[in-house]
Amino acid sequence: MTNLEAKIREEYAPYNVFAEFEIGWTDWKNGRTRNPFGDSVAGQSWDRGAEAQMRYRRALDQQSR
């Protein structure tokens, strides 16, 4: 894990410790953007994981310019 990735993930505490956060992170990375968990803590964790991945990818894109 890069320092940038760790920094972004940490900003989403306490949601970043839930399995659904990792699922959201991976789903967004693989192009799946629909939250399968609905309006619950699990759903909020998924949303934050997906958002964190989106921010991470955006930051990588900006670094490569």
Backbone bond lengths (Angstrom), bond angles and torsions (degrees), N, CA, C in turn:
res aa  C-N    CA-C-N  psi(-1)  N-CA   C-N-CA  omega(-1)  CA-C   N-CA-C  phi
1 M - - - 1.460 - - 1.529 108.14 -
2 T 1.313 115.81 132.45 1.458 120.11 179.18 1.526 110.51 -78.16
3 N 1.310 116.26 163.54 1.467 120.59 176.75 1.523 111.11 -60.78
4 L 1.329 116.24 -39.49 1.460 120.59 179.43 1.518 110.73 -62.63
5 E 1.321 116.41 -46.46 1.466 120.28 179.40 1.528 110.62 -61.66
6 A 1.311 117.20 -45.31 1.468 120.97 179.91 1.526 111.17 -61.82
7 K 1.335 116.71 -40.86 1.464 121.08 179.72 1.522 110.88 -62.77
8 I 1.316 116.64 -47.14 1.469 120.35 -179.24 1.521 110.39 -64.55
9 R 1.326 117.44 -45.07 1.466 120.90 179.40 1.531 110.91 -58.92
10 E 1.321 116.94 -42.80 1.470 121.17 -177.92 1.527 112.06 -63.40
11 E 1.318 116.82 -29.85 1.460 120.43 179.05 1.527 112.69 -65.43
12 Y 1.314 117.13 -14.21 1.466 121.29 -178.79 1.533 113.22 -102.31
13 A 1.321 116.81 14.68 1.470 120.38 175.55 1.528 108.56 -62.76
14 P 1.286 119.65 142.83 1.460 129.34 6.96 1.526 113.28 -91.06
15 Y 1.324 118.41 1.10 1.461 120.82 -176.39 1.523 112.60 -68.01
16 N 1.314 117.44 -23.41 1.460 121.14 -175.02 1.527 113.96 -69.09
17 V 1.317 118.50 -5.90 1.466 120.54 178.62 1.527 112.54 -95.74
18 F 1.313 117.78 -6.95 1.463 121.44 -178.73 1.525 110.84 -85.93
19 A 1.323 116.14 146.79 1.464 121.38 178.69 1.525 111.35 -58.58
20 E 1.326 116.88 -34.64 1.469 120.81 -178.62 1.524 111.81 -65.76
21 F 1.312 117.99 -27.83 1.462 121.37 174.69 1.530 109.21 -61.19
22 E 1.333 116.27 -46.90 1.463 121.15 179.15 1.520 111.34 -63.97
23 I 1.318 115.97 -38.62 1.470 119.66 178.01 1.522 109.85 -63.78
24 G 1.333 117.56 -44.33 1.460 121.23 177.24 1.512 112.20 -61.83
25 W 1.334 116.07 -41.76 1.464 122.15 178.44 1.532 109.89 -58.27
26 T 1.331 115.44 -49.77 1.467 121.26 -178.13 1.524 111.59 -70.24
27 D 1.334 116.57 -41.38 1.464 119.35 179.41 1.525 110.85 -58.77
28 W 1.325 117.23 -48.41 1.465 120.01 -178.52 1.532 110.31 -62.28
29 K 1.319 116.60 -40.64 1.459 121.87 179.07 1.532 110.84 -60.34
30 N 1.334 116.64 -34.01 1.459 121.86 -178.25 1.523 113.85 -96.26
31 G 1.324 116.95 10.28 1.455 120.75 174.04 1.521 115.85 87.55
32 R 1.317 117.62 7.65 1.466 120.68 177.39 1.526 107.77 -95.45
33 T 1.325 116.20 115.68 1.464 120.22 -172.45 1.523 113.66 -114.07
34 R 1.311 117.76 8.29 1.467 120.73 -179.38 1.523 109.69 -99.97
35 N 1.318 115.93 124.38 1.463 122.82 -179.83 1.536 109.03 -71.93
36 P 1.338 117.65 116.76 1.464 119.92 -178.85 1.528 113.88 -85.05
37 F 1.327 118.09 -0.93 1.457 121.03 -172.39 1.520 114.77 -105.64
38 G 1.322 117.54 -5.12 1.457 120.05 177.32 1.520 113.57 68.41
39 D 1.311 115.29 -155.89 1.456 122.82 -175.15 1.525 109.47 -94.05
40 S 1.317 116.03 85.09 1.462 122.67 -178.64 1.524 107.45 -153.06
41 V 1.305 117.00 177.93 1.460 119.83 175.46 1.528 109.48 -61.50
42 A 1.320 116.20 -39.82 1.465 120.21 176.99 1.526 110.07 -60.94
43 G 1.317 117.04 -43.23 1.457 121.20 178.40 1.517 112.42 -64.34
44 Q 1.317 116.46 -39.63 1.462 120.40 177.66 1.528 110.24 -65.43
45 S 1.325 116.63 -39.40 1.465 120.63 178.25 1.519 110.45 -63.81
46 W 1.344 116.10 -43.71 1.466 120.40 178.31 1.528 109.73 -60.40
47 D 1.329 117.04 -47.59 1.468 121.41 179.93 1.519 111.50 -55.76
48 R 1.311 116.26 -44.36 1.463 119.89 -178.28 1.528 111.51 -69.31
49 G 1.323 116.82 -35.18 1.464 119.64 175.24 1.520 111.75 -64.51
50 A 1.320 115.84 -43.38 1.463 120.22 178.24 1.532 110.46 -64.34
51 E 1.316 116.30 -43.02 1.471 120.28 179.36 1.524 110.71 -64.42
52 A 1.316 117.18 -40.45 1.467 120.87 178.99 1.526 110.50 -62.32
53 Q 1.321 117.01 -42.78 1.468 120.97 178.23 1.526 110.52 -62.91
54 M 1.324 116.46 -41.48 1.454 120.95 178.90 1.540 109.64 -61.37
55 R 1.313 116.82 -45.09 1.472 120.68 179.03 1.527 111.20 -64.23
56 Y 1.311 116.45 -40.50 1.460 121.34 179.64 1.531 110.48 -62.61
57 R 1.322 117.45 -47.23 1.463 121.54 179.09 1.528 111.28 -62.43
58 R 1.315 116.14 -40.75 1.469 120.50 178.76 1.529 109.73 -62.85
59 A 1.322 117.22 -42.72 1.460 120.97 -179.91 1.527 110.78 -65.21
60 L 1.324 117.56 -39.94 1.464 120.57 176.93 1.525 111.00 -63.49
61 D 1.321 116.76 -41.99 1.459 120.79 178.42 1.525 110.90 -60.95
62 Q 1.319 116.80 -41.71 1.462 120.14 -179.74 1.524 111.61 -68.19
63 Q 1.329 116.98 -33.85 1.460 120.38 178.15 1.522 111.87 -67.36
64 S 1.322 115.83 -32.49 1.471 119.61 -175.46 1.524 113.09 -81.54
65 R 1.301 117.82 -3.93 1.473 120.73 179.94 1.480 112.08 -83.32
